[in-house]
């Protein structure tokens, strides 16, 4: 068993929104590893970051991704930082992975300045810019396709994604 498609990308790229649309269109299940982590931990992602630290969160994330890759056969959305883990990147190699890219301006509009994104909590715009730059090579390393989401509706991104399959 393996996912039909795995979505990766930074916060605000549309992984969850486009993933749900794709799952509906293809009549398969949608799964988000961030939701898996929250269910296992009994805490929200921000609570995990603030209570337990990023390292503890990343370990839960690594385990959640590994498990989902083995048991989910629909559309799988990974948290924006999942690609930071070398083991996760290795596990993604045999999978159909789409990188939904987004520029700083669109990501900022979509994400806002919310504390719900703990990696962006201190200085959201600066941290988002740094995050985009640092993670870009990792997203590209694991992806079999890259789709720019800037200026597009989720439905437009979905159409482009489905045309590329």
KOLDOVO-594245 format. One record per residue (C-alpha): x, y, z; residue number from 0; residue in one letter. Coordinates in steps of 0.05 Angstrom, whole numbers, padded with zeros to 5 digits. Each point is the difference from the previous one (the first is absolute). Example, Ala and Ser with C-alpha at 12.3 -4.5 7.8 and 13.67 -1.06 7.14 Angstrom:
<atoms>
<atom X="00246" Y="-00090" Z="00156" resi="0" resn="a"/>
<atom X="00027" Y="00069" Z="-00013" resi="1" resn="s"/>
</atoms>
This chain:
<atoms>
<atom X="00000" Y="00000" Z="00000" resi="0" resn="x"/>
<atom X="00024" Y="00069" Z="-00017" resi="1" resn="x"/>
<atom X="-00030" Y="00070" Z="-00008" resi="2" resn="x"/>
<atom X="-00026" Y="00020" Z="-00068" resi="3" resn="x"/>
<atom X="00035" Y="00066" Z="00011" resi="4" resn="x"/>
<atom X="00040" Y="00034" Z="00055" resi="5" resn="x"/>
<atom X="-00002" Y="00076" Z="00005" resi="6" resn="x"/>
<atom X="00058" Y="00040" Z="00029" resi="7" resn="x"/>
<atom X="00012" Y="00074" Z="00005" resi="8" resn="x"/>
<atom X="00007" Y="00058" Z="00047" resi="9" resn="x"/>
<atom X="-00055" Y="00029" Z="00043" resi="10" resn="x"/>
<atom X="-00051" Y="00035" Z="-00043" resi="11" resn="x"/>
<atom X="00014" Y="-00040" Z="-00063" resi="12" resn="x"/>
<atom X="-00068" Y="-00033" Z="00001" resi="13" resn="x"/>
<atom X="00018" Y="-00072" Z="00018" resi="14" resn="x"/>
<atom X="-00062" Y="-00012" Z="00043" resi="15" resn="x"/>
<atom X="-00049" Y="00037" Z="-00044" resi="16" resn="x"/>
<atom X="00024" Y="-00028" Z="-00066" resi="17" resn="x"/>
<atom X="00009" Y="-00069" Z="00032" resi="18" resn="x"/>
<atom X="-00072" Y="-00002" Z="00023" resi="19" resn="x"/>
<atom X="-00023" Y="00022" Z="-00069" resi="20" resn="x"/>
<atom X="00043" Y="-00053" Z="-00034" resi="21" resn="x"/>
<atom X="-00025" Y="-00054" Z="00046" resi="22" resn="x"/>
<atom X="-00072" Y="00019" Z="-00015" resi="23" resn="x"/>
<atom X="00013" Y="00002" Z="-00075" resi="24" resn="x"/>
<atom X="00035" Y="-00068" Z="00000" resi="25" resn="x"/>
<atom X="-00048" Y="-00031" Z="00050" resi="26" resn="x"/>
<atom X="00056" Y="-00019" Z="00048" resi="27" resn="x"/>
<atom X="00013" Y="00017" Z="00073" resi="28" resn="x"/>
<atom X="00038" Y="00061" Z="00022" resi="29" resn="x"/>
<atom X="00050" Y="-00002" Z="00057" resi="30" resn="x"/>
<atom X="00041" Y="00056" Z="00032" resi="31" resn="x"/>
<atom X="00058" Y="-00022" Z="00043" resi="32" resn="x"/>
<atom X="-00008" Y="00063" Z="00044" resi="33" resn="x"/>
<atom X="-00069" Y="-00026" Z="00019" resi="34" resn="x"/>
<atom X="00031" Y="-00068" Z="00015" resi="35" resn="x"/>
<atom X="00052" Y="00032" Z="00046" resi="36" resn="x"/>
<atom X="-00053" Y="00039" Z="00038" resi="37" resn="x"/>
<atom X="-00042" Y="-00063" Z="00009" resi="38" resn="x"/>
<atom X="00058" Y="-00040" Z="00027" resi="39" resn="x"/>
<atom X="00027" Y="00056" Z="00045" resi="40" resn="x"/>
<atom X="-00067" Y="00025" Z="00024" resi="41" resn="x"/>
<atom X="00024" Y="00071" Z="-00012" resi="42" resn="x"/>
<atom X="-00001" Y="00050" Z="-00056" resi="43" resn="x"/>
<atom X="00063" Y="00012" Z="-00041" resi="44" resn="x"/>
<atom X="00012" Y="00068" Z="00034" resi="45" resn="x"/>
<atom X="-00008" Y="-00033" Z="00069" resi="46" resn="x"/>
<atom X="00051" Y="-00054" Z="-00019" resi="47" resn="x"/>
<atom X="00050" Y="00052" Z="-00023" resi="48" resn="x"/>
<atom X="-00008" Y="00044" Z="00061" resi="49" resn="x"/>
<atom X="-00007" Y="-00056" Z="00052" resi="50" resn="x"/>
<atom X="00048" Y="-00053" Z="-00026" resi="51" resn="x"/>
<atom X="00044" Y="00037" Z="-00050" resi="52" resn="x"/>
<atom X="00013" Y="-00006" Z="-00074" resi="53" resn="x"/>
<atom X="00044" Y="-00062" Z="00006" resi="54" resn="x"/>
<atom X="-00055" Y="-00040" Z="00034" resi="55" resn="x"/>
<atom X="-00050" Y="00023" Z="-00052" resi="56" resn="x"/>
<atom X="00047" Y="-00019" Z="-00057" resi="57" resn="x"/>
<atom X="00008" Y="-00070" Z="00028" resi="58" resn="x"/>
<atom X="-00076" Y="-00009" Z="00004" resi="59" resn="x"/>
<atom X="-00003" Y="00027" Z="-00071" resi="60" resn="x"/>
<atom X="00052" Y="-00049" Z="-00026" resi="61" resn="x"/>
<atom X="-00038" Y="-00058" Z="00030" resi="62" resn="x"/>
<atom X="-00067" Y="00025" Z="-00026" resi="63" resn="x"/>
<atom X="00026" Y="00008" Z="-00071" resi="64" resn="x"/>
<atom X="00033" Y="-00068" Z="00000" resi="65" resn="x"/>
<atom X="-00065" Y="-00032" Z="00024" resi="66" resn="x"/>
<atom X="-00044" Y="00037" Z="-00049" resi="67" resn="x"/>
<atom X="00044" Y="-00017" Z="-00059" resi="68" resn="x"/>
<atom X="-00008" Y="-00074" Z="00018" resi="69" resn="x"/>
<atom X="-00074" Y="-00002" Z="00014" resi="70" resn="x"/>
<atom X="-00035" Y="00055" Z="-00040" resi="71" resn="x"/>
<atom X="-00022" Y="-00010" Z="-00072" resi="72" resn="x"/>
<atom X="-00032" Y="00067" Z="-00015" resi="73" resn="x"/>
<atom X="00026" Y="00072" Z="-00001" resi="74" resn="x"/>
<atom X="00050" Y="00015" Z="00055" resi="75" resn="x"/>
<atom X="00020" Y="00069" Z="00023" resi="76" resn="x"/>
<atom X="00063" Y="00009" Z="00041" resi="77" resn="x"/>
<atom X="00016" Y="00056" Z="00047" resi="78" resn="x"/>
<atom X="00043" Y="00055" Z="-00029" resi="79" resn="x"/>
<atom X="00062" Y="-00021" Z="00038" resi="80" resn="x"/>
<atom X="-00005" Y="-00075" Z="-00010" resi="81" resn="x"/>
<atom X="00053" Y="00003" Z="-00055" resi="82" resn="x"/>
<atom X="00052" Y="00025" Z="00051" resi="83" resn="x"/>
<atom X="00010" Y="-00072" Z="00023" resi="84" resn="x"/>
<atom X="00048" Y="-00040" Z="-00044" resi="85" resn="x"/>
<atom X="-00035" Y="-00066" Z="00016" resi="86" resn="x"/>
<atom X="-00066" Y="00030" Z="-00023" resi="87" resn="x"/>
<atom X="00031" Y="00024" Z="-00064" resi="88" resn="x"/>
<atom X="00027" Y="-00070" Z="-00012" resi="89" resn="x"/>
<atom X="-00068" Y="-00031" Z="00013" resi="90" resn="x"/>
<atom X="-00031" Y="00048" Z="-00051" resi="91" resn="x"/>
<atom X="00045" Y="-00022" Z="-00057" resi="92" resn="x"/>
<atom X="-00045" Y="-00056" Z="-00028" resi="93" resn="x"/>
<atom X="-00063" Y="00042" Z="00005" resi="94" resn="x"/>
<atom X="-00036" Y="00048" Z="-00046" resi="95" resn="x"/>
<atom X="00014" Y="00066" Z="00034" resi="96" resn="x"/>
<atom X="-00026" Y="00068" Z="-00021" resi="97" resn="x"/>
<atom X="00034" Y="00063" Z="00027" resi="98" resn="x"/>
<atom X="-00050" Y="00057" Z="00004" resi="99" resn="x"/>
<atom X="00044" Y="00062" Z="-00001" resi="100" resn="x"/>
<atom X="-00020" Y="00069" Z="00022" resi="101" resn="x"/>
<atom X="00036" Y="00066" Z="00002" resi="102" resn="x"/>
<atom X="00007" Y="00044" Z="00061" resi="103" resn="x"/>
<atom X="-00056" Y="00049" Z="-00018" resi="104" resn="x"/>
<atom X="-00053" Y="-00054" Z="-00012" resi="105" resn="x"/>
<atom X="00024" Y="-00042" Z="00059" resi="106" resn="x"/>
<atom X="-00005" Y="00060" Z="00046" resi="107" resn="x"/>
<atom X="-00071" Y="00016" Z="-00023" resi="108" resn="x"/>
<atom X="-00022" Y="-00072" Z="00009" resi="109" resn="x"/>
<atom X="00034" Y="-00015" Z="00066" resi="110" resn="x"/>
<atom X="-00010" Y="00068" Z="00031" resi="111" resn="x"/>
<atom X="00036" Y="00017" Z="00064" resi="112" resn="x"/>
<atom X="-00032" Y="-00055" Z="00042" resi="113" resn="x"/>
<atom X="00030" Y="-00034" Z="00060" resi="114" resn="x"/>
<atom X="-00031" Y="-00064" Z="-00028" resi="115" resn="x"/>
<atom X="00065" Y="-00006" Z="-00040" resi="116" resn="x"/>
<atom X="00053" Y="-00008" Z="00055" resi="117" resn="x"/>
<atom X="00060" Y="00002" Z="-00047" resi="118" resn="x"/>
<atom X="-00023" Y="00070" Z="-00019" resi="119" resn="x"/>
<atom X="-00019" Y="00025" Z="00069" resi="120" resn="x"/>
<atom X="00055" Y="00051" Z="00014" resi="121" resn="x"/>
<atom X="00006" Y="00040" Z="-00065" resi="122" resn="x"/>
<atom X="-00047" Y="-00033" Z="-00049" resi="123" resn="x"/>
<atom X="00021" Y="00034" Z="-00065" resi="124" resn="x"/>
<atom X="00075" Y="-00006" Z="00013" resi="125" resn="x"/>
<atom X="-00006" Y="-00071" Z="00024" resi="126" resn="x"/>
<atom X="-00044" Y="-00020" Z="-00059" resi="127" resn="x"/>
<atom X="00051" Y="00030" Z="-00048" resi="128" resn="x"/>
<atom X="00057" Y="-00038" Z="00034" resi="129" resn="x"/>
<atom X="-00041" Y="-00065" Z="00002" resi="130" resn="x"/>
<atom X="-00017" Y="00005" Z="-00074" resi="131" resn="x"/>
<atom X="00073" Y="00010" Z="-00019" resi="132" resn="x"/>
<atom X="00027" Y="-00056" Z="00046" resi="133" resn="x"/>
<atom X="-00052" Y="-00052" Z="-00019" resi="134" resn="x"/>
<atom X="-00005" Y="00012" Z="-00075" resi="135" resn="x"/>
<atom X="00057" Y="-00048" Z="-00018" resi="136" resn="x"/>
<atom X="-00030" Y="-00054" Z="00045" resi="137" resn="x"/>
<atom X="-00069" Y="00006" Z="-00031" resi="138" resn="x"/>
<atom X="00031" Y="-00005" Z="-00069" resi="139" resn="x"/>
<atom X="00042" Y="-00060" Z="00021" resi="140" resn="x"/>
<atom X="-00061" Y="-00042" Z="00017" resi="141" resn="x"/>
<atom X="-00049" Y="00025" Z="-00053" resi="142" resn="x"/>
<atom X="-00016" Y="-00032" Z="-00066" resi="143" resn="x"/>
<atom X="-00039" Y="00063" Z="-00020" resi="144" resn="x"/>
<atom X="-00001" Y="00072" Z="00023" resi="145" resn="x"/>
<atom X="-00061" Y="00044" Z="-00007" resi="146" resn="x"/>
<atom X="00003" Y="00074" Z="00014" resi="147" resn="x"/>
<atom X="-00063" Y="00021" Z="00038" resi="148" resn="x"/>
<atom X="00011" Y="00076" Z="-00001" resi="149" resn="x"/>
<atom X="-00061" Y="00038" Z="-00025" resi="150" resn="x"/>
<atom X="-00040" Y="-00064" Z="-00011" resi="151" resn="x"/>
<atom X="-00063" Y="-00026" Z="00031" resi="152" resn="x"/>
<atom X="00002" Y="-00069" Z="00032" resi="153" resn="x"/>
<atom X="-00042" Y="-00025" Z="-00058" resi="154" resn="x"/>
<atom X="00051" Y="00026" Z="-00051" resi="155" resn="x"/>
<atom X="00056" Y="-00034" Z="00038" resi="156" resn="x"/>
<atom X="-00040" Y="-00064" Z="00002" resi="157" resn="x"/>
<atom X="-00011" Y="00002" Z="-00076" resi="158" resn="x"/>
<atom X="00074" Y="00011" Z="-00012" resi="159" resn="x"/>
<atom X="00017" Y="-00056" Z="00048" resi="160" resn="x"/>
<atom X="-00048" Y="-00049" Z="-00033" resi="161" resn="x"/>
<atom X="00023" Y="00018" Z="-00070" resi="162" resn="x"/>
<atom X="00072" Y="-00015" Z="00020" resi="163" resn="x"/>
<atom X="-00017" Y="-00070" Z="00026" resi="164" resn="x"/>
</atoms>
